[in-house]
Amino acid sequence: MPSWRSIFHPLPSGNEARNMSSQMHSVENNYCQLHRYAHRMPLAAALMAILATVSPIFSKGVPHQNRLLEILNEELTYSMENLESEDGLKPYFLSYSLTDQSSWSVRAELGALYGEQKNHRRVLDVDLRVGDYSLDNTRQLRGSSRSRGASRPLTVSSLISTDENGPAIKHTLWLTTDRAFRAAIENYKRVLTNQKTQVEEESEVDDFSRERPNSHSGDLARIEIDQKRWAERVRRVSRLAREHSLIYDSSVSVRAVANNRHMVTSEGTRLVFGKKLLRVVVSASTKAKDGMDLEQSFLFNTSDEGRLPSEEKVREAFQRVIDQVLALREAPIVEPYAGPAILFNRASGVFFHEIFGHRIEGHRQKDVNEGQTFAKMVGEIILPEFLSVIDDPTLSRFGEEDLRGNYDFDDEGIPAARVSLVEDGVLKTFLMSRSPLENISLSNGHGRREPGRSVVARQGSLIVKSENRVSLTQLREMLLDECRKQGKHYGYLFQDITGGFTTTSRSGPQAFKVLPVVVYRIFVDGRTDQLVRGVDIVGTPLACFSRILATGDDDAVFNGTCGAESGWVPVSAISPSILVGQIEIEKRQHSQERAPILAAPTDL
């Protein structure tokens, strides 16, 4: 069964959170789902239970940072010099990555606060390798249920003291390293056995790249948001929903997170750096007469408190969301369709993230369970020749918008790098972690993970560039011309998309589904555009790529959080609107439950 990648709503209800957790832990590799709305980013389920006992700490910074790095380095040196199994096995590589995270959030509904949370935690990730760079404990076990753990380190993680208590920190380092060493030895022996009992591998490449060590001491992130002021803001803005009895659920929330990273490796890497992520989210939902649940949201993303939106801008966004949801309630449900369509810029960004981005992540090219759509196509045309694609996590802003996919170093300590993936339609390379491919021996700074998970190659900020750009007015005329050529009475405009998912497993169909929320039917005879609902975009990637005809000149940003094998990581996608000669849509499954029986209270 394929794995699951997703971005959830920022502050889901208790039932939503439980359902999400159940889904997340019931599936395996090679399936991607993306949504705009970022839920709290969990560790493994076991760590979540421990987190409930951690006392909240906020905005105190992390004192004695140099001493913390010294402790990590002292224990790493000691472990590398002394760890040895009874049969003489020793680690050839060891990495300690400590993530210190402070967060604050507040949410309001209908003019009342529903939750204010402050948390502080530290997560230790230990990556330990036994064997050598060419063959180690991370090699895929073929012909086994264990093969789903292909080509990535078996990271061992622990929560670690938030106090500056040297003995307590060292104690956790000692125990976690011991567990990592035992797990590495056990898996390395399986790897050696597997090599002797299975057929030769399709591609014989090293398990780990040899990289230059890096040293960096950057600024640490600290949340400096005015908590009281923002609590009152979200309370006031959320009152807007009280004027609309058909809005059954709504919220206004703000969340701020500061992540500070300390990393040391046996190769000599020493890193200290921090990053902040802040967002304001407005959302509203209702239920149509036929039982379909309808929801719309809008997010403001930034990395600096000074660029948070004004109360008036939040209020305007909330009103637009409410108006859109109520309009969707009256919109007709569409029938299945195959024909021309325009994907508006941010919707196009999600489209490329799903159907292209995940298929050029490096580790998928040598996993025997993956479909490997593009594994043998470097140097070949895979997109229309007027399109190029770049992934650039070094880019911090696009226009006036901060990019969530920005970072300075990836989670293996490699500097972030701009990677030209497709040039004039031709595939040039893949997104790489330290898991080499044939003819690609080094990382390009895209090894990423959520704390508590193992690193794989992931997207940062995916950017689609076009040489065939026209105005939106022209793009719309081209849509209508294409409809006439195909004998269609109308085409579709996908204005907003909440997310999507894709399957990349060899055992399943190489397919995708994208989840639009605002869709218009564009009529050839000039009738007014018609808002519709209940539609999903489906298809296969190669067929879809071949039907891209032109793009707009309206590049825009989609910011979100993507979940995959290595957990939840912030991402961005930048794209113009695109015209597709043929796209397939199907009816969305929806609830059959009726709306509330009684009218909403009149004293709101």
Rosetta blueprint (number, residue, H / E / L):
1 M L
2 P L
3 S L
4 W L
5 R L
6 S L
7 I L
8 F L
9 H L
10 P L
11 L L
12 P L
13 S L
14 G H
15 N H
16 E H
17 A H
18 R H
19 N H
20 M H
21 S H
22 S H
23 Q H
24 M H
25 H L
26 S L
27 V L
28 E L
29 N L
30 N L
31 Y E
32 C E
33 Q E
34 L E
35 H E
36 R L
37 Y L
38 A L
39 H L
40 R L
41 M L
42 P L
43 L L
44 A L
45 A H
46 A H
47 L H
48 M H
49 A H
50 I H
51 L H
52 A L
53 T L
54 V L
55 S L
56 P L
57 I L
58 F L
59 S L
60 K L
61 G L
62 V L
63 P L
64 H L
65 Q H
66 N H
67 R H
68 L H
69 L H
70 E H
71 I H
72 L H
73 N H
74 E H
75 E H
76 L H
77 T H
78 Y H
79 S H
80 M H
81 E H
82 N H
83 L L
84 E L
85 S L
86 E L
87 D L
88 G L
89 L L
90 K L
91 P E
92 Y E
93 F E
94 L E
95 S E
96 Y E
97 S E
98 L E
99 T E
100 D E
101 Q E
102 S E
103 S E
104 W E
105 S E
106 V E
107 R E
108 A E
109 E E
110 L L
111 G L
112 A E
113 L E
114 Y E
115 G E
116 E E
117 Q E
118 K E
119 N E
120 H E
121 R E
122 R E
123 V E
124 L E
125 D E
126 V E
127 D E
128 L E
129 R E
130 V E
131 G E
132 D L
133 Y L
134 S L
135 L L
136 D E
137 N L
138 T L
139 R L
140 Q L
141 L L
142 R L
143 G L
144 S L
145 S H
146 R H
147 S H
148 R H
149 G H
150 A L
151 S L
152 R L
153 P L
154 L L
155 T L
156 V E
157 S E
158 S E
159 L E
160 I L
161 S L
162 T L
163 D L
164 E L
165 N L
166 G H
167 P H
168 A H
169 I H
170 K H
171 H H
172 T H
173 L H
174 W H
175 L H
176 T H
177 T H
178 D H
179 R H
180 A H
181 F H
182 R H
183 A H
184 A H
185 I H
186 E H
187 N H
188 Y H
189 K H
190 R H
191 V H
192 L H
193 T H
194 N H
195 Q H
196 K H
197 T H
198 Q L
199 V L
200 E L
201 E L
202 E L
203 S L
204 E L
205 V L
206 D L
207 D L
208 F L
209 S L
210 R L
211 E L
212 R L
213 P L
214 N L
215 S E
216 H E
217 S E
218 G L
219 D L
220 L L
221 A L
222 R L
223 I L
224 E L
225 I L
226 D L
227 Q H
228 K H
229 R H
230 W H
231 A H
232 E H
233 R H
234 V H
235 R H
236 R H
237 V H
238 S H
239 R H
240 L H
241 A H
242 R H
243 E H
244 H L
245 S L
246 L L
247 I L
248 Y L
249 D E
250 S E
251 S E
252 V E
253 S E
254 V E
255 R E
256 A E
257 V E
258 A E
259 N E
260 N E
261 R E
262 H E
263 M E
264 V E
265 T E
266 S L
267 E L
268 G L
269 T L
270 R E
271 L E
272 V E
273 F E
274 G E
275 K E
276 K E
277 L E
278 L E
279 R E
280 V E
281 V E
282 V E
283 S E
284 A E
285 S E
286 T E
287 K E
288 A L
289 K L
290 D L
291 G L
292 M L
293 D E
294 L E
295 E E
296 Q E
297 S E
298 F E
299 L E
300 F E
301 N E
302 T E
303 S L
304 D L
305 E H
306 G H
307 R H
308 L L
309 P L
310 S L
311 E H
312 E H
313 K H
314 V H
315 R H
316 E H
317 A H
318 F H
319 Q H
320 R H
321 V H
322 I H
323 D H
324 Q H
325 V H
326 L H
327 A H
328 L H
329 R H
330 E H
331 A L
332 P L
333 I E
334 V L
335 E L
336 P L
337 Y E
338 A E
339 G E
340 P E
341 A E
342 I E
343 L E
344 F L
345 N H
346 R H
347 A H
348 S H
349 G H
350 V H
351 F H
352 F H
353 H H
354 E H
355 I H
356 F L
357 G H
358 H H
359 R H
360 I H
361 E E
362 G H
363 H H
364 R H
365 Q H
366 K L
367 D L
368 V L
369 N L
370 E E
371 G L
372 Q L
373 T L
374 F L
375 A L
376 K L
377 M L
378 V L
379 G L
380 E L
381 I E
382 I L
383 L L
384 P L
385 E L
386 F L
387 L E
388 S E
389 V E
390 I E
391 D E
392 D L
393 P L
394 T L
395 L L
396 S L
397 R E
398 F E
399 G L
400 E L
401 E E
402 D E
403 L L
404 R L
405 G L
406 N L
407 Y L
408 D L
409 F E
410 D L
411 D L
412 E L
413 G L
414 I L
415 P E
416 A L
417 A L
418 R L
419 V E
420 S E
421 L E
422 V E
423 E E
424 D L
425 G L
426 V E
427 L E
428 K L
429 T L
430 F L
431 L E
432 M L
433 S L
434 R L
435 S L
436 P L
437 L E
438 E L
439 N L
440 I E
441 S L
442 L L
443 S L
444 N L
445 G L
446 H L
447 G E
448 R E
449 R L
450 E L
451 P L
452 G L
453 R L
454 S L
455 V L
456 V E
457 A E
458 R L
459 Q L
460 G L
461 S E
462 L E
463 I E
464 V E
465 K E
466 S E
467 E L
468 N L
469 R E
470 V L
471 S L
472 L H
473 T H
474 Q H
475 L H
476 R H
477 E H
478 M H
479 L H
480 L H
481 D H
482 E H
483 C H
484 R H
485 K H
486 Q L
487 G L
488 K L
489 H L
490 Y E
491 G E
492 Y E
493 L E
494 F E
495 Q E
496 D E
497 I E
498 T E
499 G E
500 G E
501 F E
502 T E
503 T E
504 T L
505 S E
506 R L
507 S L
508 G L
509 P L
510 Q L
511 A L
512 F E
513 K E
514 V E
515 L E
516 P E
517 V E
518 V E
519 V E
520 Y E
521 R E
522 I E
523 F E
524 V L
525 D L
526 G L
527 R L
528 T L
529 D L
530 Q E
531 L E
532 V E
533 R E
534 G L
535 V E
536 D E
537 I E
538 V E
539 G E
540 T L
541 P H
542 L H
543 A H
544 C H
545 F H
546 S L
547 R L
548 I E
549 L E
550 A E
551 T E
552 G L
553 D L
554 D L
555 D L
556 A E
557 V E
558 F E
559 N E
560 G E
561 T E
562 C E
563 G E
564 A E
565 E L
566 S L
567 G E
568 W E
569 V E
570 P E
571 V E
572 S E
573 A E
574 I E
575 S E
576 P L
577 S L
578 I E
579 L E
580 V E
581 G E
582 Q E
583 I E
584 E E
585 I E
586 E E
587 K E
588 R L
589 Q L
590 H L
591 S L
592 Q L
593 E L
594 R L
595 A L
596 P L
597 I L
598 L L
599 A L
600 A L
601 P L
602 T L
603 D L
604 L L
